[in-house]
């Protein structure tokens, strides 16, 4: 029996790699002759860089870039085993974890460091990019990223604008003449799991601003800034990029990438599965086992287990879901997508036991599942 083991992380307890090893150990207890292929995955959020680098035998690079407030920090990006594809988690440079709660200031926060990461990868010869754009501390529409790559912004008087966002209430012109020319020959896959536009009630500021420290009065200013920005971008490109699903992701970074880069949006899990050539592994598989910390209705909104189930269904391969918790009331919703459902927390294991010894508890649950396959 050939089994692909592809869990996401069990957040708060096990990394995806650890979860995959625990599941393999349990499966072998039930079926010692099983052939297991471990492909731990991520859905484009935290952990994507490490998962892709590990699976493709790539390398992680550490560089000095700017944090959201312009301070120098050490941030990472990955180059996959093909030596052409870079994986960039924008949160590495521009993430909310880079600032303390008291430092959160979207009027001053910039994605400049994310642009610096892209430039470093270009310098290393990368021409394909997977950019995970979750967890940002910023609401700058990707202006900082564009600046780091040579784009210049000017007001009505011809004065060049910096990173202080209120100045962009007077944005009049975007100058692309000095943009890094290598970008035109690249392909950018934007790993994004939200479909919010840039503006309005479902836009970047309204939906994601509060968690970044945006107060009510600041929200009005930021919405006005991004509205002006969107108008100038549309005048330049002839396209209302700000209306596209995902344009509001990461404080509007999606808008900048879609407007000025050869870029396309993908569900995070699809970007990851394509990068590791998951479909090729399915050709030899009898089963796929996937899982996460908790599976519920949110799983069906495009999280990793659903993405894997959809790929496996196309290939005619059965899928088992093994997660830390599966609420009883969610079983009927999940059942159509998975051949078997198994939870660590069950009559065999309390939540306290699962949290106290997560690896061992997952091994036991995997052994239970293995006897059913």
VOPAGU-2260 file (C-alpha; in pm, 1 decimal, decimal comma):
REM VOPAGU-2260
SITE   aa  ch    i         X         Y         Z
SITE  UNK   A    0       0,0       0,0       0,0
SITE  UNK   A    1     143,0     337,8    -104,4
SITE  UNK   A    2      38,0     621,7     126,0
SITE  UNK   A    3     109,6     992,3      89,5
SITE  UNK   A    4     116,8    1165,8     426,8
SITE  UNK   A    5      51,2    1538,0     383,9
SITE  UNK   A    6     -64,8    1717,7     698,0
SITE  UNK   A    7     -58,6    2088,9     762,0
SITE  UNK   A    8      78,3    2200,8    1098,2
SITE  UNK   A    9    -123,6    2118,8    1409,8
SITE  UNK   A   10    -104,0    2477,6    1523,5
SITE  UNK   A   11      20,2    2526,3    1875,4
SITE  UNK   A   12     148,6    2171,0    1907,8
SITE  UNK   A   13     323,9    2019,3    1604,3
SITE  UNK   A   14     487,0    2155,1    1293,5
SITE  UNK   A   15     375,4    1993,8     968,8
SITE  UNK   A   16     699,7    1795,7     948,8
SITE  UNK   A   17     653,6    1660,1    1302,0
SITE  UNK   A   18     289,9    1572,4    1235,2
SITE  UNK   A   19     387,3    1380,7     921,0
SITE  UNK   A   20     645,3    1174,5    1111,4
SITE  UNK   A   21     394,9    1095,7    1387,7
SITE  UNK   A   22     133,7     982,5    1135,4
SITE  UNK   A   23     389,3     763,5     958,4
SITE  UNK   A   24     485,8     602,9    1289,5
SITE  UNK   A   25     122,1     523,0    1366,2
SITE  UNK   A   26      53,1     386,0    1020,2
SITE  UNK   A   27     351,2     152,9    1045,5
SITE  UNK   A   28     223,2      20,5    1378,1
SITE  UNK   A   29     -95,4     -82,8    1199,8
SITE  UNK   A   30      60,6    -182,9     868,4
SITE  UNK   A   31     439,3    -242,4     879,3
SITE  UNK   A   32     455,5    -309,6     504,0
SITE  UNK   A   33     304,3      23,8     398,8
SITE  UNK   A   34     517,1     250,8     181,4
SITE  UNK   A   35     487,1     604,6     313,9
SITE  UNK   A   36     582,0     923,6     130,2
SITE  UNK   A   37     596,3    1223,2     361,4
SITE  UNK   A   38     492,1    1551,6     201,8
SITE  UNK   A   39     410,0    1788,8     488,7
SITE  UNK   A   40     245,5    2100,0     352,0
SITE  UNK   A   41     126,3    2450,3     433,0
SITE  UNK   A   42    -155,4    2656,2     288,2
SITE  UNK   A   43      42,8    2965,5     198,2
SITE  UNK   A   44      55,1    3107,7     550,8
SITE  UNK   A   45     311,8    3066,5     823,1
SITE  UNK   A   46     541,0    2771,1     759,1
SITE  UNK   A   47     514,4    2780,2     379,0
SITE  UNK   A   48     876,9    2880,3     335,9
SITE  UNK   A   49    1015,1    2600,0     553,9
SITE  UNK   A   50     789,1    2332,1     406,3
SITE  UNK   A   51     876,1    2413,6      45,5
SITE  UNK   A   52    1246,8    2448,2     109,8
SITE  UNK   A   53    1259,1    2116,5     296,1
SITE  UNK   A   54    1061,4    1921,0      36,3
SITE  UNK   A   55    1256,5    2051,9    -261,8
SITE  UNK   A   56    1596,6    2037,8     -89,6
SITE  UNK   A   57    1637,1    2409,5    -129,9
SITE  UNK   A   58    1812,4    2667,8      84,6
SITE  UNK   A   59    1707,8    2942,8     323,8
SITE  UNK   A   60    1881,6    3277,7     288,4
SITE  UNK   A   61    1904,0    3537,4     561,8
SITE  UNK   A   62    1938,6    3902,7     466,4
SITE  UNK   A   63    1916,2    4244,1     628,9
SITE  UNK   A   64    1600,9    4430,1     526,2
SITE  UNK   A   65    1363,9    4689,4     669,7
SITE  UNK   A   66    1092,5    4600,7     915,8
SITE  UNK   A   67     749,1    4770,8     889,3
SITE  UNK   A   68     884,2    5081,8    1061,5
SITE  UNK   A   69    1206,4    5098,7     860,6
SITE  UNK   A   70    1438,8    4944,1    1116,8
SITE  UNK   A   71    1703,1    4693,4     999,8
SITE  UNK   A   72    1619,6    4330,3    1075,7
SITE  UNK   A   73    1731,5    3986,5     964,0
SITE  UNK   A   74    1464,1    3820,2     750,9
SITE  UNK   A   75    1453,6    3494,3     557,0
SITE  UNK   A   76    1347,3    3382,5     215,0
SITE  UNK   A   77    1387,3    3048,1      43,5
SITE  UNK   A   78    1520,2    2930,3    -290,0
SITE  UNK   A   79    1378,2    2594,8    -393,4
SITE  UNK   A   80    1577,0    2301,6    -521,6
SITE  UNK   A   81    1528,9    2412,8    -882,9
SITE  UNK   A   82    1746,1    2717,0    -795,7
SITE  UNK   A   83    1501,7    2938,7    -984,4
SITE  UNK   A   84    1199,5    2965,3    -757,0
SITE  UNK   A   85    1198,8    3194,4    -456,0
SITE  UNK   A   86     954,1    3158,1    -168,6
SITE  UNK   A   87     884,6    3477,9      17,3
SITE  UNK   A   88     660,5    3510,8     319,5
SITE  UNK   A   89     589,9    3880,6     331,0
SITE  UNK   A   90     539,6    3849,0     706,6
SITE  UNK   A   91     912,8    3778,7     741,5
SITE  UNK   A   92     984,7    4145,1     671,5
SITE  UNK   A   93     650,6    4323,9     694,2
SITE  UNK   A   94     454,6    4105,8     933,6
SITE  UNK   A   95     259,5    4206,2    1237,6
SITE  UNK   A   96     489,1    3996,9    1455,6
SITE  UNK   A   97     770,1    4240,1    1366,5
SITE  UNK   A   98     614,3    4515,2    1577,8
SITE  UNK   A   99     489,1    4519,6    1933,0
SITE  UNK   A  100     126,0    4601,9    2001,2
SITE  UNK   A  101     225,8    4953,5    2107,4
SITE  UNK   A  102     425,0    5001,8    1786,4
SITE  UNK   A  103     141,6    4918,2    1547,1
SITE  UNK   A  104     102,1    5221,4    1325,0
SITE  UNK   A  105     -40,1    5157,8     976,5
SITE  UNK   A  106       6,2    5523,0     880,3
SITE  UNK   A  107     382,3    5473,1     903,3
SITE  UNK   A  108     419,9    5101,5     837,2
SITE  UNK   A  109     559,4    5000,4     500,3
SITE  UNK   A  110     607,4    4685,5     292,1
SITE  UNK   A  111     948,1    4814,8     179,2
SITE  UNK   A  112    1124,4    4516,1     337,4
SITE  UNK   A  113     917,8    4273,7     129,5
SITE  UNK   A  114    1038,8    4448,9    -183,0
SITE  UNK   A  115    1395,1    4415,2     -56,8
SITE  UNK   A  116    1344,6    4039,4     -17,4
SITE  UNK   A  117    1223,3    4019,2    -378,2
SITE  UNK   A  118    1527,7    4215,7    -493,7
SITE  UNK   A  119    1765,2    3982,8    -306,9
SITE  UNK   A  120    1601,7    3683,1    -474,2
SITE  UNK   A  121    1630,8    3850,1    -816,3
SITE  UNK   A  122    2000,3    3905,6    -747,3
SITE  UNK   A  123    2033,5    3531,0    -682,2
SITE  UNK   A  124    1890,5    3452,8   -1024,8
SITE  UNK   A  125    1533,5    3367,6    -925,9
SITE  UNK   A  126    1271,1    3430,0   -1191,4
SITE  UNK   A  127     981,5    3239,9   -1038,7
SITE  UNK   A  128     826,0    3350,3    -712,5
SITE  UNK   A  129     578,1    3213,7    -463,2
SITE  UNK   A  130     476,5    3503,3    -241,3
SITE  UNK   A  131     268,6    3430,1      67,9
SITE  UNK   A  132      92,3    3753,6     159,4
SITE  UNK   A  133     -67,4    3688,2     496,9
SITE  UNK   A  134      -0,9    3830,3     842,9
SITE  UNK   A  135      95,0    4183,5     745,9
SITE  UNK   A  136     139,7    4482,3     975,3
SITE  UNK   A  137      83,5    4717,6     683,5
SITE  UNK   A  138    -193,9    4898,1     499,4
SITE  UNK   A  139      13,3    5071,8     231,2
SITE  UNK   A  140    -130,1    4913,1     -82,8
SITE  UNK   A  141     210,3    4762,8    -155,4
SITE  UNK   A  142     360,2    5108,1    -212,7
SITE  UNK   A  143     667,1    5023,1      -3,8
SITE  UNK   A  144     733,3    4704,4    -200,8
SITE  UNK   A  145     716,4    4899,5    -525,5
SITE  UNK   A  146     952,4    5167,0    -390,7
SITE  UNK   A  147    1212,0    4906,3    -295,5
SITE  UNK   A  148    1206,0    4786,4    -656,3
SITE  UNK   A  149    1254,6    5127,7    -813,4
SITE  UNK   A  150     903,4    5273,0    -848,6
SITE  UNK   A  151     866,9    5640,7    -758,6
SITE  UNK   A  152     557,6    5828,0    -640,1
SITE  UNK   A  153     494,3    6203,1    -682,7
SITE  UNK   A  154     235,8    6456,2    -565,4
SITE  UNK   A  155      73,7    6734,5    -772,5
SITE  UNK   A  156     377,0    6961,4    -722,7
SITE  UNK   A  157     620,2    6696,5    -845,5
SITE  UNK   A  158     755,7    6624,1    -498,0
SITE  UNK   A  159     861,6    6264,1    -447,5
SITE  UNK   A  160     669,9    6088,0    -171,0
SITE  UNK   A  161     826,8    5865,9      92,7
SITE  UNK   A  162     675,1    5606,6     321,7
SITE  UNK   A  163     447,9    5830,5     532,4
SITE  UNK   A  164     104,8    5734,6     403,3
SITE  UNK   A  165     -89,0    6059,3     472,6
SITE  UNK   A  166     128,4    6225,6     206,5
SITE  UNK   A  167     -38,8    5997,5     -48,6
SITE  UNK   A  168    -363,0    6191,5     -13,0
SITE  UNK   A  169    -191,6    6411,1    -275,5
SITE  UNK   A  170     -60,8    6130,2    -498,6
SITE  UNK   A  171     -69,5    6239,6    -863,0
SITE  UNK   A  172     177,5    6024,2   -1054,6
SITE  UNK   A  173     348,8    5685,8   -1037,1
SITE  UNK   A  174     680,6    5663,3   -1223,7
SITE  UNK   A  175     773,8    5313,7   -1344,9
SITE  UNK   A  176    1077,5    5415,0   -1550,2
SITE  UNK   A  177    1320,9    5288,9   -1285,6
SITE  UNK   A  178    1138,5    4970,6   -1185,3
SITE  UNK   A  179    1367,5    4668,5   -1176,1
SITE  UNK   A  180    1361,4    4546,8   -1535,7
SITE  UNK   A  181    1409,3    4184,2   -1432,9
SITE  UNK   A  182    1053,9    4174,1   -1298,9
SITE  UNK   A  183     909,3    4166,2   -1650,6
SITE  UNK   A  184    1068,6    3825,4   -1717,2
SITE  UNK   A  185     942,2    3670,9   -1392,0
SITE  UNK   A  186     633,5    3479,1   -1286,3
SITE  UNK   A  187     476,5    3563,1    -951,7
SITE  UNK   A  188     233,8    3321,1    -788,9
SITE  UNK   A  189      58,4    3506,0    -507,2
SITE  UNK   A  190     -49,4    3265,3    -236,1
SITE  UNK   A  191    -363,3    3425,8    -101,6
SITE  UNK   A  192    -661,4    3283,3      83,8
SITE  UNK   A  193    -882,1    3592,5      97,0
SITE  UNK   A  194   -1089,2    3743,6    -182,5
SITE  UNK   A  195   -1129,2    4094,9     -43,1
SITE  UNK   A  196   -1102,3    4393,4    -279,5
SITE  UNK   A  197    -889,1    4692,6    -188,5
SITE  UNK   A  198   -1166,7    4934,2     -91,5
SITE  UNK   A  199   -1505,5    4945,7      74,7
SITE  UNK   A  200   -1682,4    4747,7     344,2
SITE  UNK   A  201   -1487,6    4431,1     256,5
SITE  UNK   A  202   -1167,0    4614,8     175,9
SITE  UNK   A  203    -821,2    4605,2     329,6
SITE  UNK   A  204    -878,4    4882,5     581,1
SITE  UNK   A  205   -1227,9    4788,0     696,4
SITE  UNK   A  206   -1166,8    4416,0     740,4
SITE  UNK   A  207    -801,0    4384,2     835,1
SITE  UNK   A  208    -719,7    4729,4     968,5
SITE  UNK   A  209    -841,5    4685,0    1327,3
SITE  UNK   A  210    -602,1    4398,5    1399,4
SITE  UNK   A  211    -317,6    4621,8    1281,3
SITE  UNK   A  212    -402,6    4904,8    1515,7
SITE  UNK   A  213    -622,4    5115,2    1286,7
SITE  UNK   A  214    -852,5    5340,5    1487,4
SITE  UNK   A  215   -1181,0    5471,9    1348,9
SITE  UNK   A  216   -1043,9    5814,5    1255,8
SITE  UNK   A  217    -737,1    5655,2    1093,8
SITE  UNK   A  218    -956,6    5420,6     896,0
SITE  UNK   A  219   -1117,4    5716,7     721,4
SITE  UNK   A  220    -776,5    5857,1     628,0
SITE  UNK   A  221    -641,5    5521,7     508,4
SITE  UNK   A  222    -950,3    5455,7     296,8
SITE  UNK   A  223    -907,7    5796,5     133,4
SITE  UNK   A  224    -539,0    5728,3      68,6
SITE  UNK   A  225    -605,0    5391,0     -91,3
SITE  UNK   A  226    -893,2    5535,9    -294,8
SITE  UNK   A  227    -659,8    5797,4    -440,2
SITE  UNK   A  228    -393,7    5534,4    -500,2
SITE  UNK   A  229    -643,8    5304,2    -673,3
SITE  UNK   A  230    -757,0    5588,0    -902,5
SITE  UNK   A  231    -400,3    5668,9   -1011,2
SITE  UNK   A  232    -319,3    5299,8   -1065,6
SITE  UNK   A  233    -630,9    5260,3   -1279,1
SITE  UNK   A  234    -539,6    5567,0   -1484,7
SITE  UNK   A  235    -194,7    5419,0   -1550,2
SITE  UNK   A  236    -291,6    5061,7   -1626,5
SITE  UNK   A  237    -638,6    5100,4   -1770,5
SITE  UNK   A  238    -762,8    4833,7   -1531,1
SITE  UNK   A  239    -956,5    4859,4   -1204,3
SITE  UNK   A  240    -714,8    4628,4   -1024,6
SITE  UNK   A  241    -847,3    4739,1    -686,8
SITE  UNK   A  242   -1176,7    4563,0    -758,3
SITE  UNK   A  243   -1021,2    4222,6    -817,3
SITE  UNK   A  244   -1063,5    3950,7    -552,7
SITE  UNK   A  245    -752,4    3944,6    -335,2
SITE  UNK   A  246    -650,5    4302,1    -418,0
SITE  UNK   A  247    -704,3    4391,3     -52,6
SITE  UNK   A  248    -487,1    4110,3      82,4
SITE  UNK   A  249    -195,5    4207,3     308,5
SITE  UNK   A  250    -307,2    4566,0     338,3
SITE  UNK   A  251    -340,3    4602,5     -37,5
SITE  UNK   A  252     -11,8    4440,0    -139,0
SITE  UNK   A  253    -226,7    4227,8    -369,8
SITE  UNK   A  254    -314,3    4542,2    -566,9
SITE  UNK   A  255      48,7    4636,6    -628,0
SITE  UNK   A  256     150,4    4288,2    -736,3
SITE  UNK   A  257    -148,6    4240,7    -966,6
SITE  UNK   A  258    -117,1    4585,0   -1123,4
SITE  UNK   A  259     256,4    4606,1   -1189,1
SITE  UNK   A  260     396,3    4252,0   -1181,8
SITE  UNK   A  261     340,5    3950,4   -1409,0
SITE  UNK   A  262     141,4    3794,6   -1127,6
SITE  UNK   A  263    -156,0    3569,8   -1067,2
SITE  UNK   A  264    -347,9    3486,7    -752,2
SITE  UNK   A  265    -379,1    3129,2    -632,3
SITE  UNK   A  266    -518,4    2966,3    -323,3
SITE  UNK   A  267    -226,3    2921,6     -89,7
SITE  UNK   A  268    -255,8    2544,8     -88,6
SITE  UNK   A  269    -256,2    2532,1    -470,1
SITE  UNK   A  270      64,5    2735,8    -485,9
SITE  UNK   A  271     229,3    2492,6    -246,0
SITE  UNK   A  272     103,4    2176,7    -416,8
SITE  UNK   A  273     215,7    2301,6    -755,5
SITE  UNK   A  274     560,1    2393,0    -622,3
SITE  UNK   A  275     620,1    2040,5    -488,2
SITE  UNK   A  276     458,3    1873,2    -794,3
SITE  UNK   A  277     204,7    1699,3    -574,2
SITE  UNK   A  278       0,5    1568,0    -866,4
SITE  UNK   A  279     294,0    1357,6    -983,5
SITE  UNK   A  280     312,9    1182,8    -645,9
SITE  UNK   A  281     -56,9    1098,7    -667,5
SITE  UNK   A  282       1,1     878,2    -970,1
SITE  UNK   A  283     153,6     605,3    -751,8
SITE  UNK   A  284     -62,7     650,8    -441,3
SITE  UNK   A  285    -335,2     427,9    -296,2
SITE  UNK   A  286    -421,2     665,7     -13,5
SITE  UNK   A  287    -353,3    1021,0      97,6
SITE  UNK   A  288    -366,3    1116,5     464,7
SITE  UNK   A  289    -399,2    1484,8     541,6
SITE  UNK   A  290    -490,6    1677,6     854,6
SITE  UNK   A  291    -461,6    1988,9    1068,9
SITE  UNK   A  292    -507,6    2098,2    1426,4
SITE  UNK   A  293    -883,4    2139,5    1401,2
SITE  UNK   A  294   -1110,2    2061,2    1107,4
SITE  UNK   A  295   -1448,5    2230,2    1081,3
SITE  UNK   A  296   -1651,3    2433,3     835,5
SITE  UNK   A  297   -1353,1    2668,5     789,0
SITE  UNK   A  298   -1161,7    2379,4     636,6
SITE  UNK   A  299   -1400,9    2392,9     342,9
SITE  UNK   A  300   -1312,6    2757,1     270,3
SITE  UNK   A  301    -991,8    2650,1      97,7
SITE  UNK   A  302    -761,4    2527,1     371,0
SITE  UNK   A  303    -491,7    2268,8     306,1
SITE  UNK   A  304    -693,2    1947,3     363,9
SITE  UNK   A  305    -963,9    2052,4     118,3
SITE  UNK   A  306    -709,2    2145,2    -147,6
SITE  UNK   A  307    -544,2    1805,6    -111,4
SITE  UNK   A  308    -879,5    1625,5    -121,2
SITE  UNK   A  309    -972,1    1803,3    -443,0
SITE  UNK   A  310    -642,3    1709,4    -610,5
SITE  UNK   A  311    -672,4    1349,3    -493,4
SITE  UNK   A  312   -1031,2    1320,8    -615,6
SITE  UNK   A  313    -923,5    1423,2    -965,0
SITE  UNK   A  314    -656,5    1151,0    -954,6
SITE  UNK   A  315    -897,0     888,5    -821,9
SITE  UNK   A  316    -712,8     848,8    -491,8
SITE  UNK   A  317    -893,0     807,9    -157,0
SITE  UNK   A  318    -823,8    1062,4     115,9
SITE  UNK   A  319    -836,4    1026,0     492,8
SITE  UNK   A  320    -859,6    1327,2     722,0
SITE  UNK   A  321    -674,9    1292,2    1051,6
SITE  UNK   A  322    -697,1    1606,3    1261,7
SITE  UNK   A  323    -649,8    1703,0    1621,5
SITE  UNK   A  324   -1017,2    1783,5    1665,2
SITE  UNK   A  325   -1325,4    1736,4    1447,7
SITE  UNK   A  326   -1640,5    1867,6    1618,3
SITE  UNK   A  327   -1923,5    1616,1    1595,4
SITE  UNK   A  328   -2156,7    1871,9    1440,8
SITE  UNK   A  329   -1910,0    1925,2    1153,1
SITE  UNK   A  330   -1878,0    1559,4    1051,5
SITE  UNK   A  331   -2164,2    1567,0     802,2
SITE  UNK   A  332   -2016,6    1874,0     630,6
SITE  UNK   A  333   -1670,0    1720,4     598,9
SITE  UNK   A  334   -1770,7    1363,5     515,0
SITE  UNK   A  335   -1842,4    1419,1     141,8
SITE  UNK   A  336   -1481,1    1524,1      86,0
SITE  UNK   A  337   -1297,2    1247,0     272,8
SITE  UNK   A  338   -1324,6     868,0     270,9
SITE  UNK   A  339   -1232,8     841,5     640,1
SITE  UNK   A  340   -1244,3    1092,7     924,4
SITE  UNK   A  341   -1036,3    1043,9    1238,1
SITE  UNK   A  342    -970,3    1279,3    1528,9
SITE  UNK   A  343    -699,5    1266,9    1792,9
SITE  UNK   A  344    -941,3    1398,3    2054,4
SITE  UNK   A  345   -1195,6    1118,4    2089,7
SITE  UNK   A  346   -1323,9     859,9    2335,3
SITE  UNK   A  347    -968,7     725,0    2329,4
SITE  UNK   A  348    -796,2    1054,7    2410,3
SITE  UNK   A  349    -906,1    1365,0    2599,7
SITE  UNK   A  350    -810,4    1715,0    2488,4
SITE  UNK   A  351    -587,3    1745,0    2795,4
SITE  UNK   A  352    -399,9    1427,5    2699,3
SITE  UNK   A  353    -367,0    1542,5    2339,2
SITE  UNK   A  354    -218,5    1876,1    2440,9
SITE  UNK   A  355      12,3    1722,0    2701,3
SITE  UNK   A  356     164,4    1470,7    2458,2
SITE  UNK   A  357      64,5    1576,9    2108,5
SITE  UNK   A  358     312,8    1360,9    1919,0
SITE  UNK   A  359     223,8    1041,4    2103,3
SITE  UNK   A  360    -147,6    1113,5    2077,2
SITE  UNK   A  361    -119,9    1161,8    1702,9
SITE  UNK   A  362      74,2     835,8    1667,2
SITE  UNK   A  363    -208,2     651,3    1844,8
SITE  UNK   A  364    -476,1     813,4    1629,8
SITE  UNK   A  365    -280,1     731,6    1314,7
SITE  UNK   A  366    -259,5     367,2    1423,2
SITE  UNK   A  367    -638,6     363,3    1466,0
SITE  UNK   A  368    -678,2     508,6    1121,2
SITE  UNK   A  369    -425,0     269,5     974,2
SITE  UNK   A  370    -631,4     -29,2    1083,3
SITE  UNK   A  371    -926,5     110,1     886,0
SITE  UNK   A  372    -741,7     164,6     559,4
